Amino acid sequence: MAESDWDTVTVLRKKGPTAAQAKSKQAVTTAQRRGEEVETTKKWSAGQNKQHLVTKNTAKLDRETEELHHDRVTLEVGKVIQQGRQDKGMTQKDLATKVNEKPQVIADYECGRAIPNNQVMGKIERAIGLKLRGKDIGLPLEAKPKKK
């Protein structure tokens, strides 16, 4: 029964330094002196509210002289849509319902704010019966013979 002595204490393992102690400058230098492998990584803007910083890429984009933007529908096309819609006696909402789009989409096309989408343009062309794409903008849409 010598193994069950209550006066002796057995230490199974010693706790290492806490996370804060291990990250301190002193702990890093002592580990380097001992020749232990030390990995240090710098976290980018850690613990700071720097989400809206001007980075190198942002500054580079600001210096860029080339205009990078999406082409919009021309005002000519917008006027043709508006004229064709009014000739058929439709409101923007009526035209939107007919082409299965929101009224705001029709308003954007008429004002020249919309980015042209060929599917939407095709639906509007068929609804008002006028060409909106190509060279013949504003001319009546010819009915194409169906292929057999």
VOMIMI-340089 format. One record per atom (N, C-alpha, C): residue number from 1; residue in three letters; atom name; x, y, z. Coordinates in Angstrom, 2 decimals. Layout:
// VOMIMI-340089
    k    r   a        x        y        z
  NUM  ALA  CA        X        Y        Z
...
***
This chain:
// VOMIMI-340089
    k    r   a        x        y        z
    1  MET   N     0.82    -1.19     0.00
    1  MET  CA     0.00     0.00     0.00
    1  MET   C     0.86     1.25     0.00
    2  ALA   N     2.06     1.15    -0.43
    2  ALA  CA     2.97     2.29    -0.47
    2  ALA   C     2.57     3.26    -1.57
    3  GLU   N     1.83     2.79    -2.55
    3  GLU  CA     1.44     3.65    -3.68
    3  GLU   C     0.35     4.64    -3.30
    4  SER   N    -0.42     4.37    -2.28
    4  SER  CA    -1.52     5.24    -1.91
    4  SER   C    -1.15     6.13    -0.73
    5  ASP   N    -0.01     6.77    -0.83
    5  ASP  CA     0.43     7.67     0.23
    5  ASP   C    -0.24     9.01     0.04
    6  TRP   N    -0.93     9.52     1.07
    6  TRP  CA    -1.68    10.76     0.95
    6  TRP   C    -0.80    12.00     1.05
    7  ASP   N     0.39    11.88     1.50
    7  ASP  CA     1.26    13.04     1.67
    7  ASP   C     2.01    13.42     0.39
    8  THR   N     2.17    12.53    -0.52
    8  THR  CA     2.90    12.86    -1.75
    8  THR   C     1.92    13.31    -2.82
    9  VAL   N     2.38    14.28    -3.59
    9  VAL  CA     1.55    14.81    -4.67
    9  VAL   C     2.27    14.56    -5.99
   10  THR   N     1.57    14.04    -6.96
   10  THR  CA     2.14    13.78    -8.28
   10  THR   C     1.59    14.81    -9.26
   11  VAL   N     2.49    15.54    -9.92
   11  VAL  CA     2.07    16.51   -10.93
   11  VAL   C     2.14    15.81   -12.28
   12  LEU   N     1.00    15.67   -12.92
   12  LEU  CA     0.97    14.96   -14.21
   12  LEU   C     1.48    15.85   -15.34
   13  ARG   N     1.08    17.08   -15.34
   13  ARG  CA     1.57    17.99   -16.39
   13  ARG   C     1.51    19.42   -15.86
   14  LYS   N     2.40    20.20   -16.41
   14  LYS  CA     2.45    21.59   -16.00
   14  LYS   C     1.76    22.41   -17.08
   15  LYS   N     0.90    23.32   -16.68
   15  LYS  CA     0.19    24.15   -17.65
   15  LYS   C     1.17    25.09   -18.33
   16  GLY   N     0.99    25.24   -19.63
   16  GLY  CA     1.82    26.17   -20.38
   16  GLY   C     1.34    27.59   -20.13
   17  PRO   N     2.00    28.54   -20.74
   17  PRO  CA     1.59    29.94   -20.57
   17  PRO   C     0.20    30.17   -21.18
   18  THR   N    -0.52    31.12   -20.61
   18  THR  CA    -1.84    31.45   -21.16
   18  THR   C    -1.67    32.11   -22.52
   19  ALA   N    -2.74    32.29   -23.22
   19  ALA  CA    -2.68    32.86   -24.56
   19  ALA   C    -2.09    34.27   -24.54
   20  ALA   N    -2.46    35.06   -23.55
   20  ALA  CA    -1.96    36.42   -23.47
   20  ALA   C    -0.47    36.42   -23.15
   21  GLN   N    -0.05    35.50   -22.28
   21  GLN  CA     1.36    35.44   -21.94
   21  GLN   C     2.19    34.92   -23.11
   22  ALA   N     1.66    33.96   -23.86
   22  ALA  CA     2.39    33.40   -24.99
   22  ALA   C     2.57    34.41   -26.10
   23  LYS   N     1.67    35.36   -26.20
   23  LYS  CA     1.73    36.36   -27.27
   23  LYS   C     2.56    37.58   -26.90
   24  SER   N     2.96    37.67   -25.64
   24  SER  CA     3.67    38.87   -25.22
   24  SER   C     5.06    38.92   -25.86
   25  LYS   N     5.59    40.10   -25.97
   25  LYS  CA     6.90    40.31   -26.58
   25  LYS   C     7.97    39.55   -25.81
   26  GLN   N     7.86    39.54   -24.48
   26  GLN  CA     8.83    38.85   -23.64
   26  GLN   C     8.82    37.35   -23.90
   27  ALA   N     7.62    36.76   -24.01
   27  ALA  CA     7.52    35.32   -24.25
   27  ALA   C     8.09    34.96   -25.62
   28  VAL   N     7.88    35.80   -26.61
   28  VAL  CA     8.40    35.53   -27.95
   28  VAL   C     9.93    35.58   -27.94
   29  THR   N    10.50    36.59   -27.30
   29  THR  CA    11.96    36.69   -27.27
   29  THR   C    12.61    35.56   -26.49
   30  THR   N    12.00    35.14   -25.37
   30  THR  CA    12.58    34.01   -24.62
   30  THR   C    12.50    32.72   -25.42
   31  ALA   N    11.41    32.53   -26.15
   31  ALA  CA    11.30    31.33   -27.00
   31  ALA   C    12.34    31.37   -28.12
   32  GLN   N    12.59    32.54   -28.68
   32  GLN  CA    13.61    32.66   -29.73
   32  GLN   C    15.00    32.39   -29.16
   33  ARG   N    15.27    32.85   -27.94
   33  ARG  CA    16.58    32.62   -27.31
   33  ARG   C    16.83    31.13   -27.07
   34  ARG   N    15.76    30.42   -26.71
   34  ARG  CA    15.89    28.98   -26.47
   34  ARG   C    16.06    28.20   -27.76
   35  GLY   N    15.77    28.86   -28.90
   35  GLY  CA    15.86    28.17   -30.18
   35  GLY   C    14.58    27.46   -30.57
   36  GLU   N    13.50    27.78   -29.89
   36  GLU  CA    12.21    27.16   -30.22
   36  GLU   C    11.64    27.82   -31.47
   37  GLU   N    10.79    27.08   -32.13
   37  GLU  CA    10.16    27.60   -33.35
   37  GLU   C     9.05    28.57   -32.96
   38  VAL   N     9.10    29.77   -33.52
   38  VAL  CA     8.11    30.79   -33.19
   38  VAL   C     7.44    31.23   -34.48
   39  GLU   N     6.12    31.22   -34.47
   39  GLU  CA     5.37    31.68   -35.64
   39  GLU   C     4.64    32.97   -35.25
   40  THR   N     4.92    34.01   -35.99
   40  THR  CA     4.23    35.27   -35.72
   40  THR   C     3.52    35.70   -36.99
   41  THR   N     2.27    36.07   -36.83
   41  THR  CA     1.49    36.58   -37.96
   41  THR   C     0.83    37.88   -37.53
   42  LYS   N     0.81    38.84   -38.42
   42  LYS  CA     0.19    40.13   -38.15
   42  LYS   C    -1.21    40.09   -38.70
   43  LYS   N    -2.18    40.31   -37.84
   43  LYS  CA    -3.56    40.36   -38.30
   43  LYS   C    -3.84    41.74   -38.85
   44  TRP   N    -4.51    41.80   -39.98
   44  TRP  CA    -4.79    43.06   -40.64
   44  TRP   C    -5.96    43.74   -39.94
   45  SER   N    -5.74    44.90   -39.43
   45  SER  CA    -6.73    45.74   -38.74
   45  SER   C    -7.53    44.96   -37.69
   46  ALA   N    -6.82    44.14   -36.94
   46  ALA  CA    -7.49    43.33   -35.92
   46  ALA   C    -7.87    44.19   -34.73
   47  GLY   N    -9.08    44.04   -34.27
   47  GLY  CA    -9.53    44.74   -33.09
   47  GLY   C    -9.75    46.22   -33.29
   48  GLN   N    -9.81    46.64   -34.53
   48  GLN  CA   -10.02    48.06   -34.80
   48  GLN   C   -11.19    48.21   -35.75
   49  ASN   N   -11.75    49.35   -35.76
   49  ASN  CA   -12.89    49.62   -36.64
   49  ASN   C   -12.36    50.28   -37.90
   50  LYS   N   -11.67    49.51   -38.70
   50  LYS  CA   -11.05    50.08   -39.91
   50  LYS   C   -11.61    49.41   -41.15
   51  GLN   N   -12.89    49.21   -41.21
   51  GLN  CA   -13.45    48.54   -42.37
   51  GLN   C   -13.60    49.47   -43.56
   52  HIS   N   -13.55    50.77   -43.34
   52  HIS  CA   -13.72    51.72   -44.45
   52  HIS   C   -12.43    52.47   -44.74
   53  LEU   N   -11.34    51.75   -44.74
   53  LEU  CA   -10.05    52.38   -45.01
   53  LEU   C    -9.83    52.55   -46.51
   54  VAL   N    -9.05    53.52   -46.88
   54  VAL  CA    -8.64    53.67   -48.26
   54  VAL   C    -7.40    52.81   -48.44
   55  THR   N    -7.54    51.75   -49.22
   55  THR  CA    -6.41    50.85   -49.44
   55  THR   C    -5.69    51.23   -50.71
   56  LYS   N    -4.62    50.52   -50.99
   56  LYS  CA    -3.86    50.80   -52.21
   56  LYS   C    -4.74    50.63   -53.44
   57  ASN   N    -5.57    49.57   -53.45
   57  ASN  CA    -6.41    49.30   -54.61
   57  ASN   C    -7.43    50.42   -54.82
   58  THR   N    -7.98    50.94   -53.74
   58  THR  CA    -8.96    52.02   -53.86
   58  THR   C    -8.29    53.26   -54.45
   59  ALA   N    -7.10    53.57   -53.97
   59  ALA  CA    -6.38    54.73   -54.50
   59  ALA   C    -6.04    54.51   -55.96
   60  LYS   N    -5.67    53.30   -56.31
   60  LYS  CA    -5.33    52.99   -57.70
   60  LYS   C    -6.56    53.16   -58.59
   61  LEU   N    -7.72    52.71   -58.09
   61  LEU  CA    -8.95    52.87   -58.86
   61  LEU   C    -9.31    54.35   -59.02
   62  ASP   N    -9.06    55.14   -57.97
   62  ASP  CA    -9.36    56.57   -58.06
   62  ASP   C    -8.47    57.26   -59.08
   63  ARG   N    -7.23    56.81   -59.20
   63  ARG  CA    -6.32    57.43   -60.17
   63  ARG   C    -6.60    56.98   -61.59
   64  GLU   N    -7.36    55.92   -61.72
   64  GLU  CA    -7.66    55.38   -63.05
   64  GLU   C    -8.42    56.42   -63.87
   65  THR   N    -7.95    56.65   -65.09
   65  THR  CA    -8.58    57.68   -65.92
   65  THR   C    -9.69    57.11   -66.79
   66  GLU   N    -9.62    55.83   -67.08
   66  GLU  CA   -10.63    55.23   -67.95
   66  GLU   C   -11.96    55.15   -67.22
   67  GLU   N   -13.02    55.53   -67.91
   67  GLU  CA   -14.35    55.47   -67.31
   67  GLU   C   -14.87    54.04   -67.39
   68  LEU   N   -15.12    53.44   -66.25
   68  LEU  CA   -15.64    52.08   -66.20
   68  LEU   C   -17.08    52.14   -65.72
   69  HIS   N   -18.01    52.03   -66.65
   69  HIS  CA   -19.42    52.04   -66.28
   69  HIS   C   -20.20    51.24   -67.32
   70  HIS   N   -21.40    50.84   -66.94
   70  HIS  CA   -22.27    50.09   -67.85
   70  HIS   C   -22.96    51.05   -68.81
   71  ASP   N   -23.13    50.58   -70.03
   71  ASP  CA   -23.88    51.39   -70.99
   71  ASP   C   -25.35    51.38   -70.60
   72  ARG   N   -25.97    52.51   -70.78
   72  ARG  CA   -27.39    52.64   -70.45
   72  ARG   C   -28.20    52.71   -71.74
   73  VAL   N   -29.51    52.56   -71.59
   73  VAL  CA   -30.41    52.70   -72.73
   73  VAL   C   -30.35    54.16   -73.19
   74  THR   N   -30.26    54.38   -74.49
   74  THR  CA   -30.20    55.76   -74.98
   74  THR   C   -31.55    56.44   -74.81
   75  LEU   N   -31.53    57.76   -74.76
   75  LEU  CA   -32.78    58.50   -74.63
   75  LEU   C   -33.66    58.32   -75.86
   76  GLU   N   -33.02    58.10   -77.01
   76  GLU  CA   -33.79    57.86   -78.24
   76  GLU   C   -34.68    56.63   -78.07
   77  VAL   N   -34.11    55.56   -77.53
   77  VAL  CA   -34.88    54.33   -77.30
   77  VAL   C   -35.98    54.60   -76.28
   78  GLY   N   -35.67    55.36   -75.24
   78  GLY  CA   -36.67    55.70   -74.23
   78  GLY   C   -37.84    56.45   -74.82
   79  LYS   N   -37.55    57.41   -75.71
   79  LYS  CA   -38.62    58.18   -76.36
   79  LYS   C   -39.47    57.28   -77.25
   80  VAL   N   -38.82    56.33   -77.96
   80  VAL  CA   -39.56    55.41   -78.84
   80  VAL   C   -40.50    54.53   -78.00
   81  ILE   N   -40.00    54.05   -76.86
   81  ILE  CA   -40.84    53.23   -75.98
   81  ILE   C   -42.03    54.05   -75.49
   82  GLN   N   -41.75    55.28   -75.06
   82  GLN  CA   -42.81    56.14   -74.53
   82  GLN   C   -43.85    56.45   -75.61
   83  GLN   N   -43.37    56.80   -76.81
   83  GLN  CA   -44.28    57.14   -77.91
   83  GLN   C   -45.12    55.93   -78.32
   84  GLY   N   -44.47    54.77   -78.45
   84  GLY  CA   -45.19    53.55   -78.84
   84  GLY   C   -46.22    53.15   -77.81
   85  ARG   N   -45.88    53.31   -76.55
   85  ARG  CA   -46.81    52.98   -75.47
   85  ARG   C   -48.01    53.91   -75.50
   86  GLN   N   -47.75    55.22   -75.68
   86  GLN  CA   -48.85    56.19   -75.70
   86  GLN   C   -49.73    56.02   -76.94
   87  ASP   N   -49.11    55.65   -78.07
   87  ASP  CA   -49.90    55.41   -79.29
   87  ASP   C   -50.86    54.25   -79.10
   88  LYS   N   -50.47    53.26   -78.33
   88  LYS  CA   -51.35    52.11   -78.06
   88  LYS   C   -52.29    52.39   -76.90
   89  GLY   N   -52.17    53.58   -76.27
   89  GLY  CA   -53.06    53.95   -75.17
   89  GLY   C   -52.77    53.20   -73.88
   90  MET   N   -51.49    52.85   -73.67
   90  MET  CA   -51.12    52.10   -72.46
   90  MET   C   -50.39    53.01   -71.49
   91  THR   N   -50.57    52.72   -70.20
   91  THR  CA   -49.76    53.39   -69.18
   91  THR   C   -48.49    52.55   -68.99
   92  GLN   N   -47.57    53.08   -68.20
   92  GLN  CA   -46.35    52.31   -67.90
   92  GLN   C   -46.72    51.01   -67.19
   93  LYS   N   -47.71    51.10   -66.32
   93  LYS  CA   -48.14    49.90   -65.58
   93  LYS   C   -48.75    48.86   -66.52
   94  ASP   N   -49.55    49.32   -67.51
   94  ASP  CA   -50.15    48.39   -68.48
   94  ASP   C   -49.07    47.69   -69.29
   95  LEU   N   -48.09    48.46   -69.75
   95  LEU  CA   -47.00    47.89   -70.54
   95  LEU   C   -46.20    46.91   -69.69
   96  ALA   N   -45.94    47.27   -68.45
   96  ALA  CA   -45.19    46.40   -67.55
   96  ALA   C   -45.92    45.08   -67.34
   97  THR   N   -47.22    45.16   -67.16
   97  THR  CA   -48.02    43.95   -66.97
   97  THR   C   -47.98    43.08   -68.22
   98  LYS   N   -48.05    43.73   -69.38
   98  LYS  CA   -48.05    43.00   -70.66
   98  LYS   C   -46.73    42.28   -70.91
   99  VAL   N   -45.60    42.90   -70.52
   99  VAL  CA   -44.29    42.28   -70.75
   99  VAL   C   -43.79    41.52   -69.52
  100  ASN   N   -44.65    41.44   -68.47
  100  ASN  CA   -44.33    40.68   -67.27
  100  ASN   C   -43.10    41.24   -66.54
  101  GLU   N   -43.04    42.55   -66.41
  101  GLU  CA   -41.97    43.24   -65.67
  101  GLU   C   -42.62    44.19   -64.68
  102  LYS   N   -41.81    44.80   -63.82
  102  LYS  CA   -42.31    45.78   -62.87
  102  LYS   C   -42.45    47.13   -63.56
  103  PRO   N   -43.39    47.97   -63.12
  103  PRO  CA   -43.54    49.30   -63.72
  103  PRO   C   -42.27    50.14   -63.62
  104  GLN   N   -41.48    49.94   -62.57
  104  GLN  CA   -40.23    50.70   -62.42
  104  GLN   C   -39.25    50.38   -63.54
  105  VAL   N   -39.28    49.13   -64.04
  105  VAL  CA   -38.39    48.74   -65.14
  105  VAL   C   -38.73    49.55   -66.39
  106  ILE   N   -40.02    49.69   -66.68
  106  ILE  CA   -40.46    50.46   -67.84
  106  ILE   C   -40.06    51.92   -67.66
  107  ALA   N   -40.26    52.46   -66.46
  107  ALA  CA   -39.89    53.85   -66.19
  107  ALA   C   -38.39    54.05   -66.38
  108  ASP   N   -37.58    53.10   -65.92
  108  ASP  CA   -36.13    53.20   -66.09
  108  ASP   C   -35.74    53.17   -67.57
  109  TYR   N   -36.38    52.32   -68.34
  109  TYR  CA   -36.08    52.25   -69.78
  109  TYR   C   -36.45    53.56   -70.47
  110  GLU   N   -37.59    54.13   -70.09
  110  GLU  CA   -38.04    55.37   -70.74
  110  GLU   C   -37.15    56.56   -70.36
  111  CYS   N   -36.61    56.56   -69.14
  111  CYS  CA   -35.76    57.67   -68.68
  111  CYS   C   -34.30    57.50   -69.08
  112  GLY   N   -33.93    56.32   -69.57
  112  GLY  CA   -32.54    56.08   -69.95
  112  GLY   C   -31.66    55.67   -68.79
  113  ARG   N   -32.26    55.22   -67.68
  113  ARG  CA   -31.48    54.79   -66.52
  113  ARG   C   -31.18    53.30   -66.55
  114  ALA   N   -31.89    52.53   -67.36
  114  ALA  CA   -31.77    51.07   -67.34
  114  ALA   C   -30.56    50.60   -68.13
  115  ILE   N   -29.99    49.50   -67.67
  115  ILE  CA   -28.95    48.81   -68.43
  115  ILE   C   -29.69    47.87   -69.37
  116  PRO   N   -29.44    47.99   -70.68
  116  PRO  CA   -30.25    47.22   -71.64
  116  PRO   C   -30.13    45.71   -71.45
  117  ASN   N   -31.27    45.06   -71.47
  117  ASN  CA   -31.35    43.61   -71.38
  117  ASN   C   -32.11    43.15   -72.62
  118  ASN   N   -31.49    42.29   -73.42
  118  ASN  CA   -32.09    41.89   -74.69
  118  ASN   C   -33.44    41.20   -74.52
  119  GLN   N   -33.62    40.44   -73.45
  119  GLN  CA   -34.90    39.78   -73.24
  119  GLN   C   -36.00    40.80   -72.98
  120  VAL   N   -35.73    41.76   -72.11
  120  VAL  CA   -36.72    42.79   -71.80
  120  VAL   C   -36.99    43.64   -73.03
  121  MET   N   -35.92    44.01   -73.75
  121  MET  CA   -36.08    44.84   -74.95
  121  MET   C   -36.95    44.11   -75.98
  122  GLY   N   -36.72    42.81   -76.13
  122  GLY  CA   -37.51    42.02   -77.07
  122  GLY   C   -38.98    41.99   -76.70
  123  LYS   N   -39.26    41.85   -75.40
  123  LYS  CA   -40.66    41.82   -74.95
  123  LYS   C   -41.33    43.18   -75.17
  124  ILE   N   -40.59    44.26   -74.89
  124  ILE  CA   -41.17    45.60   -75.10
  124  ILE   C   -41.39    45.84   -76.59
  125  GLU   N   -40.44    45.41   -77.43
  125  GLU  CA   -40.58    45.55   -78.90
  125  GLU   C   -41.87    44.89   -79.37
  126  ARG   N   -42.10    43.66   -78.93
  126  ARG  CA   -43.30    42.93   -79.38
  126  ARG   C   -44.58    43.58   -78.85
  127  ALA   N   -44.51    44.14   -77.62
  127  ALA  CA   -45.70    44.73   -77.02
  127  ALA   C   -46.10    46.03   -77.72
  128  ILE   N   -45.12    46.87   -78.09
  128  ILE  CA   -45.46    48.16   -78.72
  128  ILE   C   -45.37    48.11   -80.23
  129  GLY   N   -44.77    47.04   -80.78
  129  GLY  CA   -44.70    46.86   -82.23
  129  GLY   C   -43.67    47.74   -82.91
  130  LEU   N   -42.68    48.22   -82.18
  130  LEU  CA   -41.62    49.06   -82.77
  130  LEU   C   -40.26    48.47   -82.44
  131  LYS   N   -39.30    48.66   -83.38
  131  LYS  CA   -37.95    48.17   -83.15
  131  LYS   C   -37.22    49.07   -82.16
  132  LEU   N   -36.50    48.46   -81.24
  132  LEU  CA   -35.73    49.21   -80.24
  132  LEU   C   -34.24    48.92   -80.33
  133  ARG   N   -33.86    47.93   -81.14
  133  ARG  CA   -32.45    47.55   -81.24
  133  ARG   C   -32.02    47.60   -82.70
  134  GLY   N   -30.72    47.78   -82.88
  134  GLY  CA   -30.18    47.78   -84.24
  134  GLY   C   -30.23    49.16   -84.86
  135  LYS   N   -30.21    49.19   -86.22
  135  LYS  CA   -30.17    50.47   -86.94
  135  LYS   C   -31.55    51.11   -87.08
  136  ASP   N   -32.57    50.27   -87.15
  136  ASP  CA   -33.92    50.77   -87.49
  136  ASP   C   -34.74    51.10   -86.24
  137  ILE   N   -34.16    51.78   -85.27
  137  ILE  CA   -34.88    52.09   -84.03
  137  ILE   C   -36.06    53.00   -84.34
  138  GLY   N   -37.25    52.59   -83.88
  138  GLY  CA   -38.45    53.39   -84.08
  138  GLY   C   -39.30    52.95   -85.25
  139  LEU   N   -38.78    52.10   -86.13
  139  LEU  CA   -39.56    51.61   -87.27
  139  LEU   C   -40.46    50.46   -86.82
  140  PRO   N   -41.56    50.25   -87.54
  140  PRO  CA   -42.47    49.16   -87.15
  140  PRO   C   -41.76    47.81   -87.20
  141  LEU   N   -42.15    46.95   -86.31
  141  LEU  CA   -41.57    45.62   -86.20
  141  LEU   C   -42.25    44.74   -87.25
  142  GLU   N   -41.45    44.11   -88.13
  142  GLU  CA   -42.05    43.23   -89.14
  142  GLU   C   -42.32    41.87   -88.51
  143  ALA   N   -43.44    41.30   -88.86
  143  ALA  CA   -43.76    39.97   -88.35
  143  ALA   C   -42.94    38.97   -89.15
  144  LYS   N   -42.10    38.21   -88.45
  144  LYS  CA   -41.26    37.22   -89.14
  144  LYS   C   -42.09    35.98   -89.42
  145  PRO   N   -41.94    35.41   -90.63
  145  PRO  CA   -42.68    34.18   -90.91
  145  PRO   C   -42.17    33.03   -90.04
  146  LYS   N   -43.10    32.24   -89.53
  146  LYS  CA   -42.72    31.14   -88.64
  146  LYS   C   -42.07    30.02   -89.47
  147  LYS   N   -41.02    29.45   -88.91
  147  LYS  CA   -40.31    28.33   -89.59
  147  LYS   C   -41.08    27.06   -89.37
  148  LYS   N   -41.09    26.22   -90.43
  148  LYS  CA   -41.81    24.94   -90.34
  148  LYS   C   -40.85    23.81   -90.14
***
